[in-house]
């Protein structure tokens, strides 16, 4: 049974999207893309369309094509999301300082 979208707010959908993003991992780094700092922005409008601005660790990243598609697909599969769009951005350039404290600890940077 599908839940009623009138019972949920864009902020709650944003929280759901973030939880999904935390299940997606960079194949070369054992940390999810959200904690890695690859997600710059998650926007949810009042129609529950989701726009995600993200980057990759480098333009030559081996998953440059597949990861944004995975993010879009998994986000779009949420019952509360009408549509999902991923925009890859290169500014600001990603560096390890963008990682969460948890990710830095996991990777031995703390």
C-alpha positions as CSV (number, residue, x, y, z in Angstrom):
1,X,0.0,0.0,0.0
2,X,1.5,3.4,-1.0
3,X,1.8,5.9,1.7
4,X,0.1,9.3,1.3
5,X,2.4,12.0,0.2
6,X,0.3,14.6,2.0
7,X,1.5,13.2,5.3
8,X,5.2,14.0,4.6
9,X,7.2,17.2,4.4
10,X,10.0,18.1,1.9
11,X,12.4,18.1,4.9
12,X,11.4,14.5,5.8
13,X,11.9,13.4,2.2
14,X,15.4,15.1,2.3
15,X,16.1,13.0,5.4
16,X,15.0,9.8,3.6
17,X,17.2,10.7,0.7
18,X,20.2,11.2,2.9
19,X,19.6,7.8,4.5
20,X,19.6,6.2,1.0
21,X,22.8,8.1,0.1
22,X,24.5,6.6,3.1
23,X,24.0,3.2,1.6
24,X,26.0,4.0,-1.6
25,X,29.7,3.5,-1.4
26,X,32.6,4.6,-3.5
27,X,34.1,1.2,-4.6
28,X,37.6,2.3,-3.8
29,X,36.9,3.8,-0.4
30,X,35.1,1.9,2.4
31,X,33.0,4.9,3.3
32,X,29.6,6.0,2.0
33,X,29.4,8.9,-0.4
34,X,27.5,11.1,2.0
35,X,30.1,10.8,4.8
36,X,32.9,11.2,2.2
37,X,31.5,14.6,1.4
38,X,30.7,13.9,-2.2
39,X,27.1,15.2,-1.7
40,X,27.1,19.0,-1.8
41,X,23.4,19.6,-1.7
42,X,20.0,17.8,-1.5
43,X,17.1,20.0,-2.6
44,X,13.5,18.8,-2.3
45,X,10.7,21.0,-3.7
46,X,7.1,21.0,-2.6
47,X,6.2,18.5,-5.4
48,X,8.9,16.1,-4.0
49,X,11.2,16.4,-6.9
50,X,14.7,15.9,-5.7
51,X,17.8,17.6,-7.0
52,X,21.2,16.4,-5.8
53,X,24.5,18.2,-6.4
54,X,27.4,15.9,-6.0
55,X,31.0,15.5,-7.0
56,X,33.4,12.7,-7.4
57,X,36.8,12.2,-5.8
58,X,38.3,13.0,-9.3
59,X,37.2,13.6,-12.9
60,X,38.9,10.3,-13.8
61,X,37.0,8.4,-11.1
62,X,36.2,4.8,-12.5
63,X,32.6,5.2,-11.4
64,X,32.1,8.6,-13.0
65,X,29.2,7.3,-15.1
66,X,27.7,4.6,-12.9
67,X,27.7,6.3,-9.5
68,X,25.5,9.3,-10.5
69,X,23.1,6.9,-12.1
70,X,23.0,4.7,-9.0
71,X,22.3,7.8,-6.8
72,X,19.5,8.9,-9.2
73,X,18.0,5.5,-9.4
74,X,18.1,4.7,-5.6
75,X,16.8,8.1,-4.7
76,X,14.1,8.0,-7.3
77,X,12.9,4.6,-6.0
78,X,11.9,6.1,-2.7
79,X,8.1,6.0,-2.3
80,X,8.1,9.7,-1.3
81,X,10.1,11.0,-4.3
82,X,8.3,12.1,-7.5
83,X,11.6,12.5,-9.5
84,X,15.3,12.5,-8.9
85,X,18.0,14.4,-10.8
86,X,21.8,14.3,-10.1
87,X,24.0,17.1,-11.2
88,X,27.8,16.5,-11.1
89,X,29.7,19.5,-10.2
90,X,33.5,20.0,-10.0
91,X,33.5,23.3,-8.0
92,X,34.5,23.3,-5.2
93,X,37.0,20.5,-5.9
94,X,36.6,17.6,-3.5
95,X,39.3,17.0,-0.9
96,X,39.6,14.9,2.2
97,X,38.7,17.9,4.4
98,X,35.1,17.5,3.2
99,X,34.7,14.1,4.8
100,X,32.8,13.8,8.1
101,X,34.7,13.2,11.3
102,X,33.4,9.6,11.2
103,X,34.8,9.0,7.7
104,X,38.2,10.6,8.6
105,X,38.3,8.3,11.6
106,X,37.4,5.2,9.5
107,X,40.1,6.0,7.0
108,X,42.8,6.8,9.6
109,X,43.0,10.6,9.0
110,X,42.3,11.4,12.7
